Structure formats: structure tokens, C-alpha cells
Amino acid sequence: MLSPSNNERRMLPIFADASKLQTCVKHMFFPVMGQPNGGSMRIFLYAAKQSPSQVRFTNDLYGLVSSHEMIVLPEGCKFTSPLCFKMRSGDLLILFAANKAELEELLQLEDEYESFRIILVLGEYNEETEKLVQPLRPCFVSSSESPLDGIRDVIEKISSNNNS
């Protein structure tokens, strides 16, 4: 029986809905379930740190992208987690930063994101952060407080372009 280590236990988001927790655990331990070789697009979610707003966003996102394989990378892993070996050029990477310090951490890793399509979700979005995110060339930028409709629309558009 698989059992999460102490570090993995710490990284499990807290879910009010048991079905979302089951989905999260499935993707943590069996991330290639679903359609690994085509079909559904892979979506990766990465945050520099776990925060209440990041956990809330992750919970909401699971319900939104149920038709796609979503893999939540461990917070702060700096792309050294074994789950990162599943990433392929052209996959969708959702980066989450609750504040400017977390955004700066993400910006330090910008070379890691070069071959991915990026959706950036920010806790603080203003003129200053708008200028900071330009090197990442995100296809969409959203506030963590905004409705997820815009993110859903971008995911569906990217997914339909993948299938055509």
C-alpha cells in the first residue's frame, strides 16, 4: 500500500469534498492515469508556496478541468520533483503566486518554463506585477480572486487547438 511521506503529507491540500481529495491523491501517486499518450491535454499546476488562496484555487481548478489530466507539482520543488519528468513541450503550465515575493521566486525559474504555455494566476495584480511578468510570456494572466471563467475559456481554446 502506498503511503505518503511526511513531506508529501504536508503538501496535500485540504479538501472539503472527499472526491476532490481522492482525485488529488490519485494524481500525486498515479499521475499518468487517464490518457497519458494523447487525447486529453496535460495541465500542470505549480506554486512557489502553499497558501490558503492557492489551496482554494487548486480545489476550484480540479472541478473546472475534470476532462483533462491535471498534475499538481509539489509547492516550492523548483521543478526537481519526479512528477516534472512527465512534462512535455507544449503542455499547459499554470503558475500561482499569492504575492510579489512568490512571483519573484517564479521569475527566478523562468528558463524552466520556456517550452510551456503559461497561465499565470496572481494574488496581487497591478501595473508593477504586469511589468514583472512580461518575461514569462503568459498566454493569460488572472487574479486569484477573479472567477475561473477566463481560465476555463483559455484551457478549452488551447485544448481545441491541440486536437485540430
N, C-alpha and C positions, 0 to 999 in steps of 0.2 A: 504494500500500500504506500502510495506517495504521501509524504508528509512535508509541509513547508518548513524550511529552516527558520531560525529566529529572525534573520534579516527579511526573508520572504513574508513571514507573518506580519512584520512591521509595515510592509509595503501594501498589504491587501487593503483596498479601500473599504470603508464601512458602508454597507448597503442596507437600506430599509426593506428592500424587496429581495427575498431569498432567491428568486430566479435570476436576478442580476448578479448576485454573488456567485451562483453556480456558473454563469457564463464567464465571469471574471476568472474564476479558478480554472475552468476548462481552458481558457486562453493562456493562463500562466503556465500550466503544466502540459498542455497539449495544443500548442499554438498553431499547429498545421492542420487541425481538424477543419472540416468544411471543404473548401475547394482550393487546395494549395497550388495546383498547377494550371491555373487558368480559371475561367469562369468568373467568379466573384473577385473584385479588386481587394487588395490588402490595404488596410488602413492602420498606421502605427500612431500611437499617442505617446508623447514624451513631455515630461515636465522636469524642471531643474529641482524642484522640491515639492513635497506633498503639502497641500494646504486645504482648508475646508472648501474653498471655491473650486480647487482642482478636483477634489473628490466629487463634489456636486456636479461639475461639468462632465466628468467621466461617467457618472451614473446616467445623466441625461443623454449623453452621446451613445451609450450602449443601446438604448431604445430607438435611437434615430437611425443607426446604421446596421440594424439587425440582418439585412440582406448581404452585408459584406463581412469579410473576416477582419476583426479588429484585434490588434495586439497592443496591450499596454506595456510599454517598456518601463523597467524599474526607475523610479524617480532618482535623478542625480547619477545615473550609471555612466554618463558620458559616453554612451554607445559602446560599452565594453561587455554588456550582458550577452549571453549566448543567444537570446532572442533576436539580437541585432543581425545575426547571420542569416535570418530569414528575409531581411530587407533586400529588395532588388531595385535597380534603377527604374524610375517612373512610378514607384509606389507613392501613395499619399502619406505624408507625414504631418500630423497635427502637433504643433508645438504650443505648450501652455506656459505662460509666465504671469504669475499673480501680481508682480510688482516690477519696478525698474531693476532691482538687483537681480532678480531671476532672469529678466530679459537680457541683462548683460552677460549672465552665465551662458545663456543660449547662444548669444552672439559670439562668444569665445569658441564655440564649436561649429561655426558656420561652414567650415570646409567639409564637415561630416554630412551636411545637408545638400551638397551641390547637385546630386543627381536625383533628388526627390522633388515632388510637387508639394509645396508647403502651404498649410493653412495655419495662421498664427492667431492664437487667442490670448488676449492681454487683459489683465485686471485693470491696468491704467492705460488708457489710450488718449493721447493728446498730441499736440504738434511736435513736442520733443521726442516722444516714442515713435511717432510716424517717421521722423528723420532717422532714428536709430535702426529701424527695421529694414530700410531700403537694401542693405547688402544681402539680406536673405532672399530677396525677390519672391515674396509670398504671392500666391495666386489669390489669396483672400485674407483679410485681417478683420477680426471681430473682437468685441469686448466680451469678457466673461459674463457680463450682466445682460447682454443682448439675447433676444430669442435665437434659438438654433435654426430658424428657417433658412437664413442665408447660408449657413454651413451645409445644411441638408441639400440646398439647391446646387451648391458648388460640387459637393460629393456626387450628386446624381449626374451633373453635367460631365464631370471627369470620367465617371463610370460609363456613361453612354459613349463618350469619345473613345474609351478603351475598347468597347465592344464593337465599334464600327470599323 
